[in-house]
Amino acid sequence: MKIRFYISLMVVALLGGLLINADATRVLVHLSEPVTAAELAQLGTQGRVIRDLHPLPWLVLELPNTRRVLRTTAQEATKNWAYQPDVRGYFATTLSTQTAPNDPRYAEQWHLTEIGIPKMWEMTQGEGAIIALLDSGVDPDHPDLSANILFDQGYDFGDEDDKPYDENGHGTAMAGLMVAACHNHKGGCGVAPAAKIIPYKINQQGEEGFFESDLAAAILAAADSPAKILSLSLALTKSSQIVQDALIYAKAQDKIVVAAAGYKGSGVAYPAYLPWVIGVGAFDKEGQRLPSSNYGDGLSLSAPGVDLLTTLPGTGYADWYDGTSAAAALVSGVLALMTALEASATAPELIVTLLASCQEVDTPGFDSQYGFGHLKVPLSPIYSNTEPSLKFTPQKAHVFRAGDTLQLSLSLGGVSGRYADLYLRLNLPNDTIGARKNLFKVWKSNDSHEKISYNYTLVSPYFLAHDMILPLFGTPTALLGAGIIDSHLLEGAYELLALLTFADNNSTVQTRKIVWITTTAKE
């Protein structure tokens, strides 16, 4: 019988393998079916297995560079195994050469007020929430971080030890943005100053980049940890099946994954553009997208990403941190606050609430420059109370599965006696290559003056005789259908946007509703 041998058995089977050396090449081996001990031993003649990514069907094999004939030699022996390079990724931050100040103040942290953090702190500062930081490690002895780092629960996957110390500085900076302590007369505050971090270091000592297999291993560890949020202020230069498998595993454990969009000023990087990952772009103090911030259909939202005050290894601080790495850390911190308030909420419920709270920027609804908008905590005010009003009912965020029925109506208030155009747009989730589509309907008022009574099905064009409630989904006469969730729909966030434009003065009111459709079956 064929069996899967994991790393403890492989050490015995592969004693004849090679030691790690600076000239080695790392490749990934995908096991398309279970293998025998003899087959593993044969693989050991080609190189050394340095990691078994259980429960995923992947091994990481190290080869001497003189053995670049692996593809030919090994495939002759075991034709059903697939080999590919273990590619490197990068931390998604634009570094500055400015020197860090020694005595910064809370008042320098413009981003906290911008996203509404002080109001959220009246309810929670993140007590009980845990974030998994997948980065370059962390300095657990920094006076502004030491109380909030669960260092002994972390791991260094780059160097294979249990001491994920930060030699790069990137991870310590991300930790400061998320959980730097408050009210301690030191530096500034993190977004969630009472939350904790488990650090998972993914780069090797002295290296700026990291291997995708080390990232995948860290994702698996974080998925099995107490952390609800996985913070990835990083990007890969291309998609990775091994990382995607690990992220799917994390999603199955009801984890929230936050990733930086990248800093190339082009399309959203991997894995930020995956539909179940929150891809984060960056904006400046004027609310404009940073030129270096990646953008596109795969973007989820944008957060402050310029002149951010945070911690540096040792005892110092920097007030110049820029980029989508920092923006992603802020989003992770906000999610920690939300988790502390709603500990029983599922990952999709928290994601929908986060996206629905974003402030729209240049155009109504989703746009490729900012995603669903600027980051705002759910309690912060976004829209002013104006007349007339437009809102979806019910207002509560929802998560739907195949076979469920979406019941949704649109309430129009203060519109009696006016002519208006109604625009409805449904933005679909981005797919696994980062592309997004939308559907829309427009009802215009300028062709006739046909009256509509309360609760009637909308007929185009129209005159608003009364305030009304328009059923959109979930009833036999609903405008957009019965609302039964089809099993073939993409998993992710669906945004329904409504705009009402009045013919007399071209004024517009708008609203939106975001729901999450998941392929996960009901328990």
N, C-alpha and C positions, 0 to 999 in steps of 0.2 A: 504494500500500500504506500502511495506517495504521501509524504507529510511535509509540513512547513517547519523547518528548524529555525529558531530565533537566535538572537545574538549569543546567548550563553553556550549553545551547542555549536555555533559556528566557530567560536574561538578554538574549540577542540578540533573541529573538522579542518580548519584552515591554518594549523600551526606552521605549515610550510610556506605560508604567505610572506609578503614583503613588509618590512617596517616602513613607517611613515618617513618620507624624506622630502626635501625642498623641491626636487625635480619631478615629483609625482603628479599624475593627472587623475582627477576624480571623475568618475562616470556613474550614471544611475542605471540600475538594472531593474526592469519591470518584470515581475514573475507572473506570466499570464496563466499559470496553473501551478499547483503544488509541486515541490521538487523533492528528490530523494537526497539522502546524505552523500551518495556517490556523486550526484550531479553537483552538489555544493563543493565537494572536494575537488572536482574537476575545475570548477570556477576558481578555486583557490590557487590553482597553478597559474592563473593569469594575473592575479593581484591579491589584494587583501581587503576583505569586507570590513569596513570601518563603522558601519551603522546599519541596523535593521530597523526600518520605520514601521514596525508593527503598531496598529493593525492594518496599515496600508501594505499592498503587495509590492514593496520597493526595497531594494538594497542599495547601499552606496559602496562602490568598489574603488579602491585606489590602485593605480597602475604606475609603474615607472615609465617615463616618457619614451624609453626605448621600446616599449611594448605597444606602440600605436597600431600594431596589426591586430589589435583585439577584435575589431569588427569582423575580420576575416576568420581568424583562428577560432574564436569563441563561438561564432555562429555556426561553424562547421560542426562543433561538438554539441551545441545546445541551440538548435535553430529556433526554438519557440521563445527564446528570451530576447527582449528588446533593450538596446543600449543607447544612451544618449549622454552628451556632456552635462556635467553639473555646473550650470552657469552661475555667474555672479550677479548680485543686485547691488543697489546703492542706497544710502540714507538720503531722503529727499529734502535736503536743506541747502540753501545758499548761504555759505559762511561769510562772515565779515572779518576784516583785519583790524577793526576798531578794538581798543583796549576796553576791558570791563571796568565799570566803576566799583569802588569799594564799599560805598554806603548808599545804595539806592533806597527808594521809599515806595510805599504802597501807591502813592499818588502818581507814580510813573507808569502804572499798569493800566493804560487807557483801555485795553481790551476787556477788562473785567466789567467796567461800566457799559461798554459798547454792547456786550451780549447779555446784560441784565443780571450779572452774578450777585451783586449786593442784595437784591430783593430775594433771590433764591436762598441766600444764606440765612434769612430770617426763619426758614423752615428746616434746612439741613445744610451741613457742610461736608456731607459725604460719609457720615458714620456708617460703618459696616460694609461699605462698598469696596470691592477689590478690582484693580486693573492689572492685567498682565502686560508688561512692557517688553516688547520684542525689539531689541535695539542693540546698542553697543555696550550694554551693561549699565551700572549705576555706581555712584560713590555713596555707599551707605553711611559714611561718617560725616557727610556735609551737615552742618548744624541746622539747616533748614529742611533737611530730608530725613534725618536719622530715625525720627519717631514714626515715619510712615513707610519705611522700606522693609518688606518681609524677605530679607536677604537670604536667610537660611532655606527658604522655600524655592529660591530661584536656581538657575543652572547656567553654566557656560557651555553652550553647544559648539562654539567655535574652537575652544581648546580642550573640551571634554573634561571639565572639572566642576566642582560645586561652588566656585568662587567667581561669580559674574561681575568682577570689578570693571569699571569703565576707564579705559586708557584713551579713548577717543574724545570724550566730552559730549557727544551727541545724546546719548541715553540719559546722562545726568541733567542735561538741559530740558529734555522732554519730561523727565520726572518732576522737575521744578515747576513747569507750567501746569502740571496736573495736581500735584499734592504738596507743594511747599507749604510748610506750617504757617499759621497766622497767629497774631497776638503774642509773638515771642521776641519782639524787638530786633528781628533779624531779617534783612532783605524785604522781599515782598510776599505775596500769597499765591498759592496755587488755586486753580478753579475749584477743586474739591479738597480743601486743606485737612480734612479729617479722614479721607479715604486712604487706602493702602495700595502699594504696588508690589507685585512679584516680578523681579527682573529676570529676563531670559536673554542672555548674551548670545549673539549669532555670528559675530565676526571673530576671526583669529587674532591673537595678540599682534599688535602693530599693523593690522590691516584695516583699510577704510571700508572695503566691500565685504561680501559674505557669499557663501555658497547657498544655492536654493535648497539643497538637502538639509542644511543646518536650520534654515528658516522653517522648513516643513516639520522637522523634529521639534522645534520650539513651539510651533502651532499645536502639534499633538499634545505636548506637555501642558500648554496653557489651556487647551480644551478639556483636559482632565483635572485641572486645578480648580480651586474655589472662585477664581476670577470670573466675573460676568462679562467683562469687556476686554478684548484683545486690541492693543494699540500698536499699529504698525506704521511708524513714521519712516517709510521706506518704499522703494519701488524696484521692480525687476525690469530689465531691458526688453524682455519679451515674456509671453505667457509661459507658464510652467505647469505641466500636468501633475507633478508630484506636490507642488504647493497647492494646486487646486483641489486635489484629493484631500489634503490636510484641512483646507478651509471648509470643504463639504462636511468633513468629520466634525469640525468645530461648530458648524451650523446645526448639525444633528444633536449636539449637546446644548443647544439653545444659547450659544454665545453670540455676542455682538462684536463684529470685526470692523475696526476703523482703520483706514489706510490713506496715506498721502497721495494726492493726485500726481505729484511729481513737479519738477521745476525746469522743464525744457521749453515752456511756453507753447506747447503743441497739444496733441491728443492725450487724454487721461491715461496714466501708466497702469500697468498690471501690478498688483491685483485690485487696485482701487475701482476699476470699471466693472467688476463683477456685480451682478444684480443684488446679491445678498451682502455685499460689502459696502460700507459707507465711505465713499470716495470724497476727499476734502480738498478743495481749492483754497486760495488765500486772497484776501483783499487788504487794502491799505487804510490809512486813517481817514481818507475821503470816501471810503466805501467802494473804490475802484479795484478791479482785478489786478493783482500784481502781474506785470508783463511776463515774469518767469513762471507764473502759475499755470499749470496745464488745465485745459478746459475741453468740453465736448459733451456728447450725449451720456457718457459714463460718469459724469460728475453728480454727486448727491447734494452737496451744499458747499458754502464757502465760510471761512472764519478769519478773524484777524490774523495777519501773517507778516507784520513789519514792526520793527522796534519793540520787540517783546522782551520784558525783563524776566530772567530766569537764572537758575543756579549753574555753576561751573564746578568741575571737580576740585576738591580742596575746601576752601571756605568762601570762594569768590562768587561773583554774579556777572551777568552780561545784560545790557539793555538794548542790544542790537540784533537779537535773533530774528531772522526772517525765514519765510518759506512755508511750503505746504506741510512739512514735517511738524512745525510748530502749530500750524492751524489744526492738524489732525489731533495733536495732543490736547488742544483746548476742547475739541469735540468729545474726546474720551473723558475729559474731566466733567463736562456737562452731563454725559451719560452716567457717570458715577453718582452725581447728585440726584439724577432721576431714579437710579436704581435704589439709592438710599431711601427715597420717598415711597417707592413702589417695589418692594423687594420681591413680591410674587409675580410681577409683570413679566411676560415673556419677551424674548428678544424682538420679535416683529412688532409687538405692541409698543415697546419703547422706541423703536426706530420710526414707526409711523407718527408717534407723538412728537418726536424730535423734528422730523421733516415738516410736519404741519405747523410747527411753531416758527419756522424760518420766515424771515421778512423778505418779500419779493422786492426786486431791485428795479431794473429798467423796463422789464416787460412782465405782464401778469403770468403767473404760473411758472413752470419749469422753463429755464433757458440755459443754453450751453455755456454761457459765461460764468454763471453763479450756481447752477443746479437749481434746487428748489428755493434758493435764496440765501441771505445772510443768517448765520447762526444767531439764534435768540433762545434763552431759556424759556421753557413752556409757560412760566408765570409772567413773563415780561409783556407789556402791551405792544401790539404790532399795528393794529388798525385803530383809527379814531372812530368814535360813534357818530355816524353821519346819517342823514335822511336824504333819500330813501335808503332802505337797508336790503341786503341780500344775504341769505345764509342757507346752508344745507342743514337738514334735519334727518336723523338725529345728529348731534354734534360730536358724540363720543367716538374716539378712534376705534377702529374695528380691524380684526384679522379674520379672513375668510378662507375656507378650504373647499375643495371640490364638492359640489352638491349643495353647499350652503346657498341661501338666498340673500342677496343684497337688497335691502329696502332703504330707499333714499329719496327724499323730496327736496324741492327748492322753495324756500319761503321768500316772497317779495312783499316788502312792507313800505308804506309811504309812497306808493306809486299810482294811486288812484287818479284817473283822469289824464294820464300822460301817454304819449306815444313812445315806444322804445324798441330797440333791437336787442335780441337775446342771443348770446354766443355761448355755446357749450363745447368744451374741448376735453378729451380724455387722453392724457399722456400715459403711455404704456411704459413698463419697466425697460431698462436697457437689457440687452441680451448678453450672452457670455463673451462677446467680442466688443462690447461697449456701444452698440448701436441702439437707438431709441426711435419709436414711431408714435404717431398720435392720430386720433380720430376726432372729427368735429362736426357740429351742426350749427347753422345760423338761421334765425328767424328774423326777418326784416319787417319794419313797420311802414316803410315809405311807399308801398304800392297800393294800399287801401286802408280803410279805417274800420275794419271789422272788429266788433266788440267780443270780448270773451268774459263769460261769467266765472265766478269763483269756482275753483277746483275742476274746471273743464280741461280736457286735453288741449294743449296748445295748438292753435292753427296759425299758419303763416300767411300773410302778415297780420299784425294785430294792434289793438288799442287796449290799454290797461284800464278797464272800467272799475276794478276794485283791487285792493290788496289780495294776494292769492297764494295758494300753495300748489305747486306743480309736481305731481308724482313723476320721478325720473326712472326709478327701478323698483321692481317688486310688486306691481299690481297689473291686472290685465290691461289697463288703459295707460300704463306708464309710457312716457315719451321715448325712453331708450331701451325698453324691453323688460322681460320678466325678472331679470337680475339673478338667474340661477348660475352659479359659478361653474364653468366648464373645466374639466380636468386637464385640458390641453393648453390652458392659459399659462403665460410665463409667470414664474414666481418673482415677487418683488412688490415695489410700491407703485400703486396706480393713483394718479392725480386727476380729479375731475374739477375743472375750472369753469366758473360761470361769470360772464360779464353782461351788464345791462347798460346800454347806452341810450340816453334820452335824446329825442329828435329836436326838442326845443332849444337846448343849449349845449349839446354834445358832451354833457357831463356823464361820467361812468362810475358805477359801483361794481365791485367784484368780490368774489369769495372763492374758496376752494375747499375740497375735501380730499384727504389722502387715506386710502385703505391699503392693507397688505393682503395679497393672495399668496397662500403657501401650498406647496405640494405635500406637506406633511399630513399624514392621515390622523384623524381624530383618535384619541386614546379610548 
